[in-house]
Structures are given as C-alpha cells and as structure tokens.
Amino acid sequence: MRIIKRLYGFILKSFLPLFAMTFFIVLFIVLMQFLWKYIDDLVGKGLSMDVLAELFFYAAVSMVPMALPLAILLASLMTFGNLGEKSELTAIKASGVSLLQVMKPLIILITFIAVGAFFFQNDVLPKAQVKMWTLLFSMKQKSPEVEIPEGVFYDQIPGYNLYVKSKNRETGMLHDVMIYDLSKGGDNATILLADSARLAFTEDSRYLYLHLFKGEQFENLREQRALDKNVPFRRESFYDKEVLIPFDANFNRLDEGGMRKQYVGKNIKELRQTIDSVSLRVDSIGAQYTAELIKSRALLNTNPNYDSHREQTKPRELPPLNMDSIWTALGAAEMANIFRVARNQNEIQKNDNQFRAAVMRDENKTIRRHEIELIKKFTLSVACLIFFFIGAPLGAIIRKGGLGTPLVISVLLFLVYYIIDNTGYKMARDGHIAVWIGMWLSTAILLPLGIYVTIKAMNDSAVFNKDLYQQLFRKIFGIRETRHVPLKEVIIRDVNPNVARGKLAVLYGSVCVWERRHRQVMSYARYWKQGFDIKGILSISDKMERVVEYMADSRDVKVIHQLNQFPVLKRLWIYRPASKRWLRLGLMWFAPVGLPIYLVALTYGRRLRQDMKRIEETSIKTMEVLRDQK
C-alpha cells in the first residue's frame, strides 16, 4: 500500500509541473492570437497600460476554455511519454500495476479539474466576458490620437480633413495648413488656409485647439439663400485666429448592463429563463400569425355559399356569375385600376410576410444562441476528460517524451477537435442542424478515439508499430519485398551441398509443374469461379523459404548472393478477392466492378509468372555454384 501511495505521488509530481507549464504556454499563444485579431482597435488610441492590462487579464480568463483541454492533452502525452521513454512505465507494469491503476491519481485530478471547469464556465466566465467585451467596445469607440502626417490629408477627426505640408518636430509648429470643415455638409463647407499653426488639446480633452497664423477663410452661405442656384460665400483674411474642433480624446467606459443581457453574460439559470421566455413569445407570435392567416383565408373566399365557421359550403339557390363577361365589360381605365390595386395589395402582403419572417428568424436565432451557450457550460468539462483519456494512453503507446512528438500529436488532435467543434457550432448557430447535435459533434467523434487508444494501451497493443502498417500496406497493394540474407560471421551448422541440391531440385520441379499448368492467361470466368492456385503458390513459397533458411548458414559469398535473388511470394487478396463462391459469382456478373478487378489481376498474374521464372533460374544457378564447390 505504501508503494502504491509513493507511485501516485510520483505520477502527480510528474504531471503537475508539465500541466502548469503547458497551460500557461498555450494560454499565452491564444492570447497572442486575440491581440493579433484586435490589434487595429488598440493601436493609436493612447490607452494607458492599466487599461490594456485589464483587457488582457479578462481576455486571458475568457481564453481558458480553449487552453485547458489542449494543456491537459499535451501534459498527459508528455508525462506518459517520458515514463515510457525512460522504461519507468515498463518497470511499473512488470511489478503488477496496470496502466489504469497508474492513471488513477490523474483520473481523480482531471475529474476535479472538469468539475471546476464547469463552475468556472457557469460563474466566472460570464463576468469575465462581460468586462472584456465592454472594455473592447469602449476602446473601439475611443477617438484615436491626433498624429497628423505630412503631405497627405488626415481624416480621423469626424467632419474635418486636415492637410499639413511640413512640421517642425522641435517646436511643434505646422506649416502650410489646410482645413476642410465638412461638419455642416458639403454644400456648407468651410475652408481654412494658414501659413502656420499650433495644435493642442483643451484641459478636459474634449476639444482640439488650433491657433492659426496669417491665412484666409472661405465659407459657403447656402443656408441663408437656400432657393438660389448661385451659392454665395464669404471670404475672410486673418493674421491670428483660434479654432475649436469637437474631439473627445478621453477614454469613456460603456455601461456593462447591456452586455450582461447578452448570452455571453448569463449563467445556466439565466440562460434557461431566457430560452423559456423567448420560446413562449415565439409560440404566441406564431399562434397570432396563424390566426391572422386563417382569418384572411376566410375573408378572401368570396363565394357567398362559404360558411367560415364550419368551413363547409351550403348550396343556395343563386344564379352563377360569369366572370369573363364581367371582366370584358370593364373599360381600360378600370382594368388598370384593378391591376394597380391588386399589385399594391400583393406588395403590402409580401412586405408584411417578410417582416414577420424576419421577426421569427431573429427570435429563433436568439433561442439557438442561448442554447449553444447553455451546452458550452458542459462541453468543456467533457472535453477535459476525453483529451486526458486520449493523451495518457497515446503517451504510453508512443513512448516519446519531451516537446517534439507530443507537441505535434497534440496540435494535430486539437486542430481536428477545433475544426469539428467550430463546424458544428456554425451549423447549429445558423439552424442547419439541431443545436445539441452541433455542440456535441466533436465529443461524439473524439470519444470513440479515447476509448480505442485506452483499450489498446491497456492491452499493450502495437497501435503505432511502423512495421505492422508497412506489412499491411504491402499486402493490400502487393508491393514487392526485397530479400536480404546476410553473410554470417559465426556458423554453427555447415551446409551439406548434396542436401542443398536436393532441396533445390524439389523446388525446381515444383516450379516447373506450376508453370506447365499456368501457361495460358486465365479467362474472366475462370478467375471469378476458381481464382489463382493459392495452395500451389503457398507450397512453392514454403519450399523456397526452407531452402533459403537451410542455405543461409553457407560460408560461400556466391551462395548468399544467389539466395538474395529469390523473390518473396505472398498471398495477395487479388488472387482470390472473395472467399464465398456466391459473392465471386455476383462480382463476375456485375461487370462494372468485376472487370476492373480482373484487369488488375492479370497484371499481378503476369508478375507472378515472372517470379516463378526467376525462382527456376535462381535454383539452377545456385545448384551450379554448389557443384563448383566440389
């Protein structure tokens, strides 16, 4: 029991520093992404460091749901990868401790982290997001610092355009200044020209103060004579003039109340209340629209025999109306008037229906956004558990520590998770699929992966064995293998040339018999009914491997060279694509599938005959080499 406690302590000491390191690294990376996204709204506003620090703090808190799962995945991969790379995990398993028992303290820890993530999502994150978005919108509305460039028009002051030909950096004097005052509209523009000017702010930073020297002012006077086609203007010359331009350079925080009413600022209780109230409103609006449509349907029915209460027709003794005769009796002006009235009524009805559809669409969008935010409260906790059960078994399987391989695998898995999650989110937000399907889509896809790698790691399966996958790839696509028989330095059993020649003679005879039976190209019907002679191929392969195994102890370099000339025969699926006869017959009659497979099989059959010819020639040459050894 004491050993198990020490083991748990060792696992926790190995995991916690890596988790803390990876969490802050990932949080820093996503925070830099946030800064890069909103850098244009922050630069050039003259914001103080405390305001920027406050924004980055709330942004970092808001980025925790993105950084936490990736940090758990990377830390668990590195922890168990280090244990596997240093053979510590092997020693632990050899002592009788299973992988699941090794993971037990971390499972408990991640469970507590997942529970804490739920309360973080419900209680802390809404407040942080409210403050972050309020600060960000306040910064967007703040006026930029006045930094008038030389030689171009500056239009960052609302209603004004300023042009400065040159500036004196030491004295702050502006030379050859042009000011276009468009605050009253283009027809009432005021133009100021000055040889020089000074620029400053008032004490309350709400006005821009310009002190102009030696210039002229031109002002349109359209407001005084609005009906005159010729616009009068006024010209004024001055040597000293002061101008105040409204320009609020202060940083004014917006009220957080409006943001608290949005879905990002609500907890589970508030989200459910909003969903219920909006759903009730949508139902009532829908019922109202339905009643109006039913009423309009009843009013539009002009049949005098129509009973709108029972929606049944009651025959009455009335003469039928001939609408064609009534229509042809109308004049051209009356017809045009009827058409105009009908068109106006249709346009009014169309606009009314479009407005009602927009109202219902907005209300349903509000419901979906709140439902998405409600499900997000739970997805983070589940994602933490899933990423741990992916990372820890993968680390035990790949047995690679450090930041190299674990970082690559973590980033790839997280990219897959992020793409699937973002796709599901957008489809749920736009109403293409149900909200719960879109938000749980990434979890539903990654959960089987976590179960699979956990089972494989517990059973010590070679999931990432490169040779296993290469062999499977060669078997599927029929890739040739090169035989490599090395010359042994120490030989315990010498090769008897007579025995070797006897084995080679048997192999040569088997190949000759096989070649006589398969001289002709196999027909389409025979291929699907019988296929290749798999037993004969495997028999020849077995005899050839026995020859190679026996003669591999030879001391002669020529013999070893000849052994390496023997091909490697494998049983390929193309020799007999289906084991069931009924399935082979079905593929034979279904030519769009059967014919391409048959054409590929002809290519492999030709290659098989070449291999048999090569076995025959190599057997003869090897027997000649053995004969020369006498």
C-alpha positions in Angstrom: 0.0 0.0 0.0 2.9 2.3 0.8 4.4 1.6 -2.6 1.1 2.5 -4.4 0.9 5.8 -2.5 4.5 6.6 -3.5 3.7 5.7 -7.1 0.6 8.0 -7.0 2.8 10.8 -5.6 5.4 10.2 -8.3 2.8 10.4 -11.0 1.3 13.6 -9.7 4.7 15.2 -9.3 5.5 14.3 -12.9 2.2 15.6 -14.2 1.5 18.8 -12.3 4.6 20.8 -13.4 4.1 19.8 -17.0 0.4 20.7 -16.8 1.2 24.2 -15.3 3.9 24.9 -17.9 1.8 23.8 -20.9 -1.3 25.6 -19.6 0.4 29.0 -19.4 2.2 28.4 -22.7 -1.0 27.6 -24.6 -2.8 30.4 -22.8 -0.1 32.8 -23.9 -0.4 31.6 -27.5 -4.2 32.0 -27.7 -3.8 35.4 -26.0 -1.4 36.5 -28.8 -4.0 35.3 -31.3 -6.5 37.6 -29.6 -4.1 40.5 -29.6 -3.3 39.9 -33.3 -7.1 39.9 -34.1 -7.9 43.2 -32.4 -4.6 45.0 -32.7 -6.1 47.6 -35.1 -8.6 48.6 -32.4 -6.0 49.1 -29.8 -3.1 50.8 -31.5 -3.0 54.6 -31.8 -5.7 55.2 -29.2 -3.4 56.5 -26.4 -4.7 53.9 -24.0 -2.9 53.6 -20.6 -1.1 50.5 -19.5 -3.5 49.7 -16.7 -6.5 49.7 -19.2 -4.6 47.4 -21.6 -3.5 45.1 -18.7 -7.1 44.9 -17.5 -8.2 43.9 -21.0 -5.5 41.3 -21.4 -6.4 39.8 -18.0 -10.1 39.4 -18.8 -9.1 38.1 -22.3 -6.9 35.5 -20.7 -9.7 34.4 -18.4 -12.0 34.2 -21.4 -9.4 32.0 -23.3 -9.2 29.4 -20.5 -11.8 27.1 -22.2 -9.7 26.9 -25.3 -6.3 26.5 -23.5 -7.4 24.0 -20.8 -8.2 20.9 -23.0 -5.0 21.4 -25.1 -2.9 21.7 -21.9 -4.4 18.5 -20.5 -3.7 16.7 -23.7 -0.2 17.9 -24.1 0.7 17.4 -20.4 -0.7 13.8 -20.3 1.1 12.9 -23.5 4.4 14.3 -22.2 4.0 12.6 -18.8 3.4 9.1 -20.0 5.7 9.6 -23.0 8.5 10.4 -20.5 7.6 7.4 -18.4 7.6 5.1 -21.5 10.8 6.5 -22.9 12.8 6.0 -19.7 11.3 2.5 -19.3 9.7 3.5 -16.0 6.3 2.6 -17.2 7.6 -0.9 -18.3 9.0 -1.4 -14.8 5.8 -0.3 -13.2 3.8 -2.8 -15.3 6.3 -5.5 -14.6 5.7 -5.1 -10.9 2.0 -6.0 -11.4 0.5 -2.5 -11.6 -1.8 -2.0 -14.6 -1.9 1.2 -16.7 -5.4 2.1 -15.4 -4.1 2.0 -11.9 -1.2 4.2 -12.8 -3.6 6.6 -14.4 -5.9 6.6 -11.3 -4.5 9.6 -9.4 -4.6 11.7 -12.6 -8.1 10.5 -13.4 -9.2 11.8 -10.0 -7.3 15.0 -10.6 -8.7 15.6 -14.1 -12.2 14.9 -12.7 -11.8 17.7 -10.1 -10.5 19.9 -12.9 -13.5 19.1 -15.0 -15.9 19.9 -12.2 -14.0 23.1 -11.5 -14.2 23.9 -15.2 -18.0 23.6 -15.1 -18.3 26.1 -12.2 -15.8 28.3 -14.0 -17.9 28.3 -17.1 -21.1 29.0 -15.2 -19.9 31.6 -12.6 -16.6 33.2 -13.6 -16.5 33.2 -17.4 -19.8 35.2 -17.9 -18.5 38.0 -15.7 -15.1 38.0 -17.4 -16.6 38.0 -20.9 -18.9 40.9 -19.9 -16.0 43.0 -18.7 -13.8 42.0 -21.7 -16.3 42.9 -24.4 -17.3 46.1 -22.6 -13.7 47.2 -22.5 -13.1 46.2 -26.1 -16.2 48.1 -27.4 -15.2 51.1 -25.3 -11.7 51.0 -26.8 -13.2 50.8 -30.3 -15.3 53.9 -29.7 -12.4 55.9 -28.3 -11.1 58.5 -30.7 -7.5 57.9 -32.0 -4.6 60.1 -31.0 -4.1 63.0 -33.4 -0.9 62.4 -35.3 -1.2 64.4 -38.5 1.1 63.1 -41.2 3.0 65.4 -43.6 1.9 65.8 -47.2 -1.4 63.8 -47.0 -5.0 64.6 -45.8 -5.8 63.4 -42.3 -9.5 62.3 -42.0 -9.6 60.8 -38.5 -11.4 63.8 -37.0 -15.1 63.4 -37.6 -16.3 66.1 -40.1 -12.9 67.5 -40.8 -10.0 67.0 -43.2 -6.6 68.4 -42.3 -3.6 68.8 -44.6 -0.1 69.8 -43.3 2.8 70.3 -45.8 5.5 70.1 -43.2 6.1 70.0 -39.4 8.8 71.3 -37.1 9.5 68.4 -34.7 11.3 70.6 -32.1 8.8 73.5 -31.8 5.6 71.6 -32.9 4.8 74.3 -35.5 2.7 73.2 -38.5 3.4 74.9 -41.9 1.1 75.4 -44.9 -2.1 74.2 -43.2 -5.4 73.5 -45.0 -8.6 72.7 -43.0 -11.8 71.5 -44.6 -14.8 71.8 -42.2 -17.5 69.4 -43.6 -19.4 69.1 -40.3 -22.4 71.1 -41.8 -22.4 69.1 -45.1 -20.6 69.5 -48.3 -22.7 72.4 -49.6 -21.9 74.4 -46.4 -18.2 73.6 -46.3 -15.7 76.0 -44.6 -12.1 76.1 -45.9 -9.2 77.5 -43.8 -5.8 78.2 -45.2 -2.9 79.3 -42.9 0.8 79.7 -43.3 1.4 78.2 -39.9 -0.5 76.8 -36.9 -0.1 75.2 -33.5 -2.1 72.2 -32.3 -3.2 71.3 -28.7 -6.0 69.9 -26.6 -8.1 71.7 -24.1 -7.7 70.8 -20.4 -10.8 68.5 -20.4 -9.5 66.8 -23.7 -12.9 67.3 -25.3 -11.8 69.8 -27.9 -9.0 70.2 -30.3 -7.4 73.7 -30.2 -5.9 75.2 -33.3 -4.0 78.5 -33.3 -3.7 79.7 -36.9 -1.4 82.5 -38.2 -1.7 84.6 -41.3 -4.3 83.0 -43.6 -7.8 83.1 -45.2 -11.2 81.6 -44.6 -13.8 80.7 -47.2 -17.3 79.8 -46.2 -20.4 78.8 -48.2 -23.7 80.6 -47.3 -26.3 78.3 -48.8 -28.3 78.3 -45.6 -29.0 82.0 -45.9 -30.3 81.7 -49.6 -31.4 78.1 -49.9 -33.5 78.7 -53.0 -30.9 80.5 -55.0 -29.0 78.4 -57.6 -25.9 80.5 -57.1 -24.3 79.7 -53.7 -22.8 82.9 -52.1 -19.7 82.6 -50.0 -17.8 84.7 -47.5 -14.0 85.4 -47.6 -12.1 86.4 -44.5 -8.4 87.2 -44.1 -6.7 87.0 -40.7 -3.3 87.2 -39.0 -4.3 85.4 -35.9 -7.2 83.0 -35.5 -8.3 80.4 -32.9 -10.4 77.4 -33.8 -12.0 74.8 -31.5 -12.9 71.4 -33.1 -15.0 68.9 -31.1 -12.8 65.9 -30.5 -13.3 63.8 -27.3 -9.9 62.2 -26.6 -10.9 60.7 -23.2 -11.5 57.0 -22.6 -15.1 56.5 -21.6 -16.2 53.1 -20.4 -19.5 51.8 -21.6 -22.2 50.6 -19.3 -21.9 46.8 -18.6 -25.7 46.4 -18.3 -26.2 46.0 -22.0 -23.6 43.3 -22.2 -25.0 41.4 -19.2 -28.2 41.0 -21.1 -26.4 39.1 -23.9 -26.0 35.3 -23.9 -22.2 35.6 -23.1 -23.0 37.2 -19.7 -25.5 34.7 -18.4 -25.2 31.6 -16.2 -27.3 28.4 -16.6 -30.3 29.7 -14.7 -30.5 32.9 -16.6 -30.0 31.1 -20.0 -32.8 28.7 -19.3 -35.1 31.6 -18.2 -34.3 33.5 -21.4 -34.9 30.4 -23.5 -38.2 29.7 -21.9 -39.4 33.3 -22.2 -38.3 33.7 -25.8 -39.8 30.3 -26.7 -43.1 31.4 -25.1 -43.0 34.6 -27.1 -42.3 32.8 -30.3 -45.2 30.4 -29.7 -47.5 33.3 -29.0 -46.4 35.2 -32.1 -46.7 32.0 -34.2 -50.3 31.5 -32.9 -51.1 35.1 -33.7 -49.8 34.8 -37.2 -51.7 31.5 -37.7 -55.0 33.1 -36.6 -54.5 36.0 -38.9 -53.7 33.7 -41.8 -56.9 31.7 -41.1 -58.9 34.9 -40.9 -57.5 36.3 -44.1 -58.3 32.9 -45.8 -61.9 33.2 -44.7 -62.1 36.8 -45.9 -60.5 36.1 -49.2 -63.2 33.5 -50.0 -65.8 35.5 -51.9 -68.1 32.5 -52.5 -71.5 33.5 -51.0 -72.1 29.9 -50.2 -69.0 29.7 -47.9 -69.5 29.3 -44.1 -66.3 30.4 -42.3 -67.3 28.9 -39.0 -67.9 25.3 -40.2 -65.7 25.6 -43.3 -68.4 23.9 -45.3 -70.3 25.0 -48.3 -74.1 25.2 -48.2 -75.8 25.3 -51.5 -78.1 28.2 -52.1 -80.4 29.0 -55.0 -78.3 31.7 -56.6 -77.5 32.1 -60.3 -73.9 31.5 -61.3 -71.7 34.5 -62.2 -69.9 34.7 -65.5 -66.6 36.4 -64.5 -65.3 36.6 -68.1 -68.3 38.6 -69.3 -68.0 41.0 -66.3 -64.2 41.4 -67.0 -64.7 42.1 -70.7 -67.4 44.7 -69.9 -64.9 46.8 -67.9 -63.1 49.7 -69.5 -59.3 50.0 -69.9 -59.0 52.5 -67.1 -61.0 50.3 -64.7 -58.8 47.3 -65.6 -55.6 49.2 -65.0 -57.0 50.4 -61.7 -57.9 46.8 -60.6 -54.4 45.7 -61.6 -52.8 48.5 -59.6 -54.9 47.8 -56.5 -54.1 44.1 -56.7 -50.4 44.8 -57.2 -50.3 47.2 -54.2 -52.1 44.7 -52.0 -49.7 41.9 -53.0 -46.7 44.2 -52.3 -48.1 45.1 -48.9 -48.8 41.4 -48.1 -45.3 40.5 -49.3 -43.6 43.1 -47.1 -45.8 42.1 -44.1 -44.8 38.4 -44.5 -41.1 39.3 -44.9 -41.2 41.4 -41.7 -43.0 38.6 -39.8 -40.4 36.0 -41.1 -37.6 38.3 -40.1 -39.1 38.6 -36.6 -39.5 34.9 -36.2 -36.0 34.3 -37.6 -34.4 36.7 -35.1 -36.3 35.2 -32.2 -35.2 31.6 -33.2 -31.7 32.8 -33.6 -31.8 34.2 -30.1 -33.0 30.9 -28.8 -30.3 29.0 -30.6 -27.5 31.3 -29.4 -28.7 30.8 -25.8 -29.0 27.1 -26.2 -25.4 27.0 -27.6 -24.1 28.9 -24.6 -26.0 26.6 -22.3 -24.4 23.5 -23.8 -21.0 25.1 -23.7 -21.2 25.0 -19.9 -20.9 21.2 -20.1 -18.7 20.6 -23.2 -15.5 22.0 -21.6 -15.7 19.5 -18.7 -16.3 16.6 -21.0 -13.5 17.7 -23.4 -11.0 17.8 -20.5 -11.8 14.1 -19.6 -11.8 13.0 -23.3 -8.4 14.7 -24.0 -6.9 13.1 -20.9 -8.1 9.6 -22.0 -6.6 10.3 -25.4 -3.3 11.8 -24.3 -2.3 9.4 -21.5 -2.8 6.2 -23.4 -1.1 7.7 -26.5 1.9 8.7 -24.4 2.1 5.2 -23.1 2.0 3.8 -26.6 4.4 6.1 -28.5 6.8 6.3 -25.6 8.3 9.6 -26.7 8.8 12.4 -24.1 9.9 16.0 -24.4 8.1 18.6 -26.5 8.7 17.2 -30.0 6.5 14.3 -30.8 3.9 15.1 -28.1 3.5 18.6 -29.3 3.0 17.6 -32.9 0.4 15.0 -32.0 -1.4 17.3 -29.5 -1.6 20.2 -32.1 -2.9 17.8 -34.8 -5.6 16.3 -32.5 -6.6 19.7 -31.2 -6.9 21.1 -34.7 -9.2 18.2 -35.6 -11.2 18.9 -32.5 -11.3 22.6 -33.1 -12.4 22.2 -36.8 -15.1 19.8 -36.0 -16.3 21.8 -33.0 -16.3 25.1 -35.0 -18.1 23.4 -37.9 -20.8 22.0 -35.6 -21.1 25.4 -33.8 -21.7 27.3 -37.1 -24.2 24.8 -38.4 -26.1 24.9 -35.1 -25.9 28.7 -35.0 -27.3 29.0 -38.5 -30.1 26.5 -37.8 -28.9 23.9 -40.3 -28.8 21.1 -37.6 -30.1 20.8 -34.1 -28.2 22.7 -31.5 -27.4 19.7 -29.4 -26.1 17.8 -32.4 -23.8 20.6 -33.4 -22.4 21.2 -30.0 -21.8 17.6 -29.1 -20.4 16.6 -32.5 -16.8 16.9 -31.6 -17.3 15.0 -28.4 -19.1 12.2 -30.3 -16.3 11.9 -32.7 -13.3 12.0 -30.3 -14.9 9.9 -27.5 -14.6 6.6 -29.5 -10.9 7.5 -30.2 -10.3 7.9 -26.5 -11.9 4.6 -25.7 -10.0 2.9 -28.5 -6.5 4.1 -27.5 -7.2 3.5 -23.8 -8.1 -0.2 -24.6 -5.1 -0.6 -26.9 -2.7 0.9 -24.3 -4.1 -1.3 -21.5 -3.6 -4.4 -23.7 -0.1 -3.2 -24.9 -1.2 -3.3 -28.5 1.2 -2.1 -31.1 -1.0 0.6 -32.5 1.9 2.7 -33.8 4.1 -0.2 -35.0 5.5 1.1 -38.3 6.5 -2.4 -39.5 2.9 -3.7 -38.9 1.4 -1.0 -41.1 4.1 -1.3 -43.7 3.3 -5.1 -43.9 -0.4 -4.4 -44.2 0.2 -1.8 -46.9 2.4 -4.2 -48.9 -0.3 -6.9 -48.5 -3.1 -4.7 -49.8 -1.2 -3.2 -52.7 1.0 -6.2 -53.5 4.3 -4.3 -53.2 7.4 -6.4 -53.7 9.7 -7.2 -50.8 13.5 -7.4 -51.2 15.1 -10.4 -49.7 18.2 -9.7 -47.5 20.2 -12.7 -46.4 23.4 -11.6 -44.6 26.7 -13.4 -44.6 27.0 -14.8 -41.0 30.3 -14.4 -39.2 29.7 -17.4 -36.8 28.3 -20.6 -38.3 27.3 -23.4 -36.0 25.9 -25.9 -38.6 27.6 -26.2 -42.0 25.6 -26.6 -45.2 25.7 -30.1 -46.9 25.9 -29.4 -50.6 24.1 -32.6 -51.5 21.2 -31.9 -49.2 21.0 -28.3 -50.5 21.0 -29.5 -54.2 18.2 -32.0 -53.3 16.1 -29.2 -51.8 16.8 -27.0 -54.8 15.8 -29.8 -57.2 12.5 -30.3 -55.4 11.8 -26.6 -55.6 12.8 -26.5 -59.3 10.4 -29.4 -60.0 7.5 -27.8 -58.2 8.0 -24.6 -60.2 8.2 -26.4 -63.5 4.9 -28.3 -62.7 3.2 -25.0 -61.8 4.4 -23.3 -65.0 3.1 -26.1 -67.2 -0.3 -25.7 -65.5 -0.5 -21.9 -65.9 1.0 -21.3 -69.3 -2.2 -19.7 -70.6 -3.7 -16.5 -69.4 -6.6 -17.1 -67.0 -10.0 -16.3 -68.5 -12.5 -13.9 -66.9 -15.0 -16.7 -65.9 -12.3 -19.0 -64.6 -10.8 -16.2 -62.5 -14.1 -15.5 -60.7 -15.0 -19.1 -60.4 -11.7 -20.6 -59.2 -9.1 -17.8 -58.9 -5.4 -18.4 -58.7 -3.9 -21.7 -57.4 -3.3 -20.3 -53.9 -2.3 -23.7 -52.5 0.3 -24.2 -55.2 1.7 -20.7 -54.6 1.9 -21.2 -50.9 3.5 -24.6 -51.3 6.2 -23.2 -53.6 6.8 -20.3 -51.2 7.1 -22.7 -48.2 9.7 -24.8 -50.1 11.6 -21.8 -51.2 11.8 -20.4 -47.6 13.1 -23.7 -46.3 15.8 -23.7 -48.9 16.8 -20.1 -48.0 16.7 -20.9 -44.3 18.9 -24.0 -44.7 21.4 -22.4 -47.0 21.7 -19.2 -45.0 24.5 -20.8 -43.0 26.7 -21.1 -46.1 30.2 -19.7 -45.9 30.3 -19.0 -49.7 29.6 -15.4 -50.7 28.3 -16.6 -54.1 25.7 -18.8 -52.5 24.5 -16.0 -50.3 24.3 -13.7 -53.3 22.1 -16.3 -55.1 19.8 -16.7 -52.1 19.2 -12.9 -52.2 17.9 -13.4 -55.8 15.0 -15.5 -54.7 11.7 -13.4 -54.7 9.4 -13.2 -51.8 6.0 -14.8 -52.5 3.0 -13.6 -50.6 -0.7 -14.5 -50.6 -2.4 -11.4 -52.1 -6.1 -10.7 -51.9 -6.2 -10.1 -55.7 -5.5 -13.8 -56.3 -9.0 -14.6 -54.9 -11.0 -11.4 -53.9 -13.8 -13.2 -52.1 -13.8 -16.5 -50.2 -17.6 -17.1 -50.8 -18.5 -18.6 -54.1 -21.8 -16.7 -54.4 -20.0 -13.4 -53.8 -17.5 -14.2 -56.5 -20.2 -15.1 -59.0 -22.1 -11.9 -58.1 -18.9 -9.8 -58.8 -18.4 -11.7 -62.1 -21.9 -10.8 -63.4 -21.5 -7.2 -62.1 -19.1 -6.1 -64.8 -18.5 -2.5 -63.6 -16.7 -3.9 -60.5 -15.7 -7.4 -61.7 -13.9 -6.2 -64.9 -11.5 -3.7 -63.4 -10.6 -6.2 -60.7 -9.9 -8.9 -63.4 -7.7 -6.5 -65.3 -5.7 -5.8 -62.2 -5.4 -9.5 -61.5 -4.0 -10.1 -65.0 -1.1 -7.7 -64.1 -0.4 -9.5 -60.9 -0.7 -12.9 -62.7 2.0 -11.8 -65.2 4.2 -10.6 -62.3 3.7 -14.0 -60.5 4.8 -15.9 -63.6 7.9 -13.7 -63.8 8.6 -14.6 -60.1 8.3 -18.3 -60.8 10.6 -18.0 -63.8 13.1 -16.2 -61.5 12.9 -19.0 -58.9 13.6 -21.5 -61.6 16.6 -19.6 -63.0 18.0 -18.9 -59.5 17.6 -22.6 -58.5 19.7 -23.7 -61.5 22.4 -21.1 -60.9 22.6 -22.0 -57.2 23.0 -25.7 -58.0 25.8 -24.8 -60.4 27.5 -22.8 -57.6 27.2 -25.8 -55.3 28.5 -28.1 -57.9 31.6 -25.9 -58.3 32.3 -26.2 -54.6 33.4 -29.8 -55.0 
